[in-house]
Amino acid sequence: MTWLHLCDGEGVTSRTPAEKPLRADAARNRKAIITAARHAFAEQGLQVPLDEIARRAGVGEATLHRRFPDRESLIAAAFNDKMTDYADAAAQALADPDPWAGFCGYVRQVCAMQSGDRGFADLLTLTFAATNPTIEDLEGHRARAYRDFVTIVRRAKTSGQLRADFHPDDMILLLMANAGVVAATAGTAPDAWQRIVEYLLQAFASENARELPAPAPRGALLRAMHRSQQTPV
């Protein structure tokens, strides 16, 4: 399920099965693994080796795989709260009485979330197997954020402040661009992303509108997002 699938109106239904309560030691291990994964993903992105996460958590690889049988299940556990915040940010922007301020505020907030967490920057531009039940909650948050963002865009266009040819899919390009800047400058100029985001926001304003090249075909963007299939197990 991707941002592009959601643009076609496909919904996501969570089917997380009921789980038996964990023993105290198992619960501690699970919490330690999730905490270690959050820190490791934030520092190195989603490609960080799972044995590195196990080492940071102070558990063996077998324990990690027993709690999280694949990388996607660990990603889902590590980022559920942050994806909730991501969806909430769209709802908050939608509540702003100034449509343009809501649009710009949302873009800045999401890009700031990317800047502080390389794993989250990766996550926003990845696609996962739609049949994987462990990732469905994340995709549910993504679906909620997308629906609100479409309304944010429509309001900003209606107010005459957002250029008429802005397409919701352009947010994919913005997130990809910001993720690249974040990854390239994290160790040397960690605030560089702010400048490119402000450049783009100025370009999105209707008063600066000039004719643009045609948008990329939806299928091409979808194939670009399929790079997640290269994520190691």
Rosetta blueprint (number, residue, H / E / L):
1 M L
2 T L
3 W H
4 L H
5 H H
6 L H
7 C H
8 D L
9 G L
10 E L
11 G L
12 V L
13 T L
14 S L
15 R L
16 T L
17 P L
18 A L
19 E L
20 K L
21 P L
22 L L
23 R L
24 A H
25 D H
26 A H
27 A H
28 R H
29 N H
30 R H
31 K H
32 A H
33 I H
34 I H
35 T H
36 A H
37 A H
38 R H
39 H H
40 A H
41 F H
42 A H
43 E H
44 Q H
45 G L
46 L L
47 Q L
48 V L
49 P L
50 L H
51 D H
52 E H
53 I H
54 A H
55 R H
56 R H
57 A H
58 G L
59 V L
60 G L
61 E H
62 A H
63 T H
64 L H
65 H H
66 R H
67 R H
68 F L
69 P L
70 D L
71 R H
72 E H
73 S H
74 L H
75 I H
76 A H
77 A H
78 A H
79 F H
80 N H
81 D H
82 K H
83 M H
84 T H
85 D H
86 Y H
87 A H
88 D H
89 A H
90 A H
91 A H
92 Q H
93 A H
94 L H
95 A L
96 D L
97 P L
98 D L
99 P H
100 W H
101 A H
102 G H
103 F H
104 C H
105 G H
106 Y H
107 V H
108 R H
109 Q H
110 V H
111 C H
112 A H
113 M H
114 Q H
115 S H
116 G L
117 D L
118 R H
119 G H
120 F H
121 A H
122 D H
123 L H
124 L L
125 T L
126 L L
127 T L
128 F L
129 A L
130 A L
131 T L
132 N L
133 P H
134 T H
135 I H
136 E H
137 D H
138 L H
139 E H
140 G H
141 H H
142 R H
143 A H
144 R H
145 A H
146 Y H
147 R H
148 D H
149 F H
150 V H
151 T H
152 I H
153 V H
154 R H
155 R H
156 A H
157 K H
158 T H
159 S L
160 G L
161 Q L
162 L E
163 R L
164 A L
165 D L
166 F L
167 H L
168 P L
169 D L
170 D H
171 M H
172 I H
173 L H
174 L H
175 L H
176 M H
177 A H
178 N H
179 A H
180 G H
181 V H
182 V H
183 A H
184 A H
185 T H
186 A L
187 G L
188 T L
189 A L
190 P L
191 D L
192 A H
193 W H
194 Q H
195 R H
196 I H
197 V H
198 E H
199 Y H
200 L H
201 L H
202 Q H
203 A H
204 F H
205 A E
206 S H
207 E H
208 N H
209 A L
210 R L
211 E L
212 L L
213 P L
214 A L
215 P L
216 A L
217 P L
218 R H
219 G H
220 A H
221 L H
222 L H
223 R H
224 A H
225 M H
226 H H
227 R H
228 S H
229 Q H
230 Q H
231 T L
232 P L
233 V L
